Amino acid sequence: PIPTTKPPTPTTELASQLKKLLDSFPLRESHYDKGIYYAQNGEYQNAIQEFDKSIELDPDYADAYYNRGISYVGSGQHQPAINDYTMAIQLEPSGLRYNNRAVSYYHLGDYTNQQADKAAACSLDSQWC
């Protein structure tokens, strides 16, 4: 049988949101790449600002949270790093992310959470055992 009705078309609002998301993707990557560049060159505050912009464009960008966490560590700020590693883990868990968060917990003297994260890292990837 042939359908008698047309398939639904996206609402104007949904189409607008989709276009905004697609338009922001290259910009998200541009800020992310700049953040990586700054972090690799030890310019952690600039890196953090670029990762902020990338996350603003895509709040579910796990790699941007993770690398902003690395930049916080580079600038000696372990608590904000833990917050970012936590967000990255919630979005995309990995042994590496748990391991880095464990290191920050260690620097803050939180050995209970450090050990828990080391165990989680090991359970996901044997290289962290």
C-alpha positions in Angstrom: 0.0 0.0 0.0 1.0 3.5 -0.7 1.1 6.0 2.2 -1.6 8.6 1.9 0.1 11.2 4.1 3.4 12.9 3.7 6.1 12.1 6.2 6.4 14.7 8.9 8.6 17.7 8.2 10.9 19.2 10.8 9.5 22.1 12.7 11.1 25.5 12.0 12.4 25.5 15.5 14.0 22.0 15.2 15.5 22.9 11.8 16.9 26.1 13.3 18.5 24.2 16.2 20.0 21.7 13.8 21.4 24.4 11.5 22.9 26.2 14.6 24.5 22.9 15.7 25.9 22.1 12.3 27.2 25.7 11.8 28.9 25.7 15.2 30.8 22.4 14.6 33.7 23.9 12.6 34.0 26.8 15.2 34.0 24.3 18.0 36.9 22.4 16.4 38.7 25.7 15.7 38.6 26.7 19.4 39.5 23.2 20.5 42.6 23.1 18.1 43.7 26.5 19.4 43.4 25.2 23.0 45.5 22.2 22.1 48.1 24.5 20.5 48.2 26.8 23.6 48.4 23.8 26.0 51.3 22.3 24.1 53.1 25.6 24.3 52.5 26.0 28.1 50.1 28.8 27.6 47.5 27.2 29.9 45.3 30.3 30.6 44.9 30.8 26.8 44.2 27.1 26.4 41.5 27.2 29.1 39.8 30.1 27.4 39.8 28.3 24.0 38.4 25.1 25.6 35.8 27.3 27.4 34.6 28.5 24.0 34.6 25.1 22.5 32.5 23.7 25.4 30.1 26.7 25.2 29.5 25.7 21.6 29.1 22.0 22.4 28.5 21.2 26.1 28.9 17.5 25.4 32.4 17.7 24.0 34.2 15.2 26.3 37.7 15.9 24.7 37.4 19.6 25.4 36.6 19.0 29.1 39.5 16.5 29.3 42.0 18.8 27.7 40.8 21.8 29.7 41.4 19.6 32.8 45.0 19.0 31.6 45.4 22.7 31.2 44.2 23.3 34.7 46.7 20.8 36.0 49.4 22.6 34.0 48.5 25.8 35.8 48.5 24.1 39.2 44.7 24.0 39.6 43.7 20.5 40.5 40.1 21.0 41.8 38.9 22.5 38.5 40.8 19.7 36.7 38.9 17.1 38.7 35.7 18.8 37.8 36.5 18.7 34.1 37.8 15.1 34.2 34.6 14.1 36.0 32.5 15.7 33.2 34.7 14.0 30.5 34.3 10.6 32.3 30.5 11.1 32.5 30.4 11.8 28.7 33.0 9.2 27.6 34.7 7.1 30.2 38.3 5.9 29.7 41.1 4.5 31.7 43.2 7.6 30.8 40.6 10.0 32.1 40.2 8.1 35.4 44.0 7.9 35.7 44.4 11.7 35.2 41.7 12.4 37.8 43.4 10.0 40.2 46.6 12.0 39.8 44.8 15.2 40.7 43.1 13.6 43.7 46.6 12.5 44.8 47.9 16.1 44.6 45.0 17.3 46.7 45.7 14.5 49.3 42.4 12.7 48.6 43.9 9.2 48.6 40.5 7.4 48.9 39.3 8.9 45.6 42.7 8.5 44.1 42.7 4.7 44.8 39.1 4.4 43.5 40.0 6.1 40.3 43.2 4.0 39.9 41.0 0.9 40.2 38.5 2.2 37.7 41.3 3.1 35.2 42.7 -0.4 35.6 39.2 -2.0 35.1 38.9 -0.2 31.8 42.4 -0.5 30.5 45.1 -2.8 31.8 47.9 -0.3 31.0 46.8 1.6 34.2 47.1 -1.4 36.5 
